[in-house]
Each structure stands twice: as structure tokens, then as C-alpha cells.
Amino acid sequence: MEKEQITQSVRIKALAAAVPHVGNNMQRQLAIGVKLMEIRDICRHYDSIKTAETPPRDPNWRKNMVNAIMPLLSERRQQSLKNIVQMMEMQEMIANIESFKEMMEWK
């Protein structure tokens, strides 16, 4: 993180920490201002990534994403997500088998 970004982050955190301590009439405006600054920083971050060279995607990105989401779900939804992941894995396996068959036919 650049020095400017760190300083900006500290400012945003300080303003966010102040929200519950200001009068009710100012809380909404201050909270919205903080969120807008956070959104601006997010946009700047992703704009800078677009110009930088992107690293190769982690091959386990789906698994990592599911593992991050899973604890936030109810047991019923966790099971549904597990079922969906299993179906996706089966589809991927089938696609790999079909690709392999096509490669073998070329020879």
C-alpha cells in the first residue's frame, strides 16, 4: 500500500469510528460519506490492478471461495452449496473426459 493510501485508510477508519458518537442528525451523513470514500478507494484499487500485470489465477479459486462462504450459511444452505459444488465438479470431469477423447481421436 502506498503512503497516501495508508493515510487515507486511517482517515476513513477515524471517521467511521466517530459515527456512533456524533448527533443523530449527523450520523447518517457521516456514515454515507465514509462509505463513499471506501467505494472511491475500492474503485482506485481496481483501476490500478487493470493497468498492472495480472498474476495467474489460483487453480483452487472456486474451492477457496466456497470455503470462505460456507461458514456464513445455514446448515441447509451449506448442504445445497455442497451439492452444487459436487455437480460442478462432475461437469468439469465430464468435460475433461470429452476433451481427452477428442485429443485421442486426433492421433
C-alpha positions in Angstrom: 0.0 0.0 0.0 1.2 3.4 -0.8 1.7 6.0 1.9 -1.2 8.1 0.6 -3.5 5.0 0.6 -2.5 4.2 4.2 -3.1 7.8 5.3 -6.5 7.8 3.5 -7.4 4.4 5.2 -6.6 5.8 8.6 -8.8 8.9 7.9 -11.7 6.7 6.8 -11.3 4.5 9.9 -11.2 7.6 12.1 -14.4 9.0 10.6 -16.1 5.6 10.8 -15.2 5.4 14.5 -16.7 8.8 15.0 -20.1 7.9 13.5 -21.7 6.5 16.7 -20.5 9.5 18.8 -22.0 12.3 16.7 -25.5 13.5 16.9 -28.3 11.5 15.2 -28.7 14.2 12.6 -25.0 13.9 11.5 -24.7 10.1 11.8 -26.4 9.3 8.5 -24.4 11.9 6.6 -21.1 10.9 8.1 -21.8 7.2 7.6 -22.7 7.8 3.9 -19.6 9.9 3.5 -17.4 7.2 4.9 -19.0 4.6 2.6 -18.5 6.8 -0.4 -14.8 7.2 0.5 -14.5 3.4 0.8 -16.1 3.0 -2.6 -13.8 5.5 -4.1 -10.8 3.7 -2.7 -12.1 0.4 -4.0 -12.5 1.9 -7.5 -9.0 3.3 -7.4 -7.6 -0.1 -6.3 -9.3 -2.0 -9.1 -8.3 0.7 -11.6 -4.7 0.3 -10.6 -5.0 -3.5 -11.0 -6.3 -3.1 -14.5 -3.1 -1.4 -15.5 -0.8 -3.8 -13.7 0.1 -7.2 -15.0 -2.4 -9.7 -13.5 -1.0 -12.8 -11.9 -2.2 -16.2 -13.0 -5.5 -17.3 -11.4 -5.2 -19.6 -8.4 -6.4 -23.0 -9.7 -8.2 -23.5 -6.4 -10.1 -20.3 -6.5 -13.5 -22.0 -6.5 -12.7 -24.2 -3.5 -11.3 -21.2 -1.7 -14.4 -19.1 -2.4 -16.7 -21.9 -1.2 -14.7 -22.3 1.9 -14.9 -18.6 2.6 -18.7 -18.6 2.1 -19.6 -21.9 3.8 -19.4 -20.7 7.5 -21.8 -17.9 6.8 -24.6 -20.2 5.6 -27.2 -22.1 7.5 -26.8 -25.9 7.5 -29.5 -26.4 4.9 -27.8 -23.9 2.6 -24.4 -25.4 3.3 -25.7 -28.7 2.1 -27.2 -27.1 -1.0 -23.9 -25.4 -1.8 -22.0 -28.7 -1.3 -24.4 -30.4 -3.8 -23.9 -27.6 -6.3 -20.1 -27.9 -6.0 -20.3 -31.7 -6.5 -22.4 -31.2 -9.6 -19.9 -28.6 -10.9 -17.0 -31.0 -10.3 -18.8 -33.8 -12.1 -19.5 -31.4 -15.1 -15.8 -30.5 -15.1 -14.8 -34.1 -15.0 -17.1 -35.0 -17.9 -15.8 -32.0 -19.9 -12.2 -33.2 -19.2 -13.1 -36.7 -20.4 -14.7 -35.4 -23.5 -11.6 -33.2 -24.3 -9.4 -36.2 -23.7 -11.5 -38.3 -26.1 -11.2 -35.6 -28.7 -7.5 -35.5 -28.3 -7.2 -39.2 -28.7 -9.3 -39.1 -31.9 -6.9 -36.6 -33.4 -4.0 -39.1 -33.2 
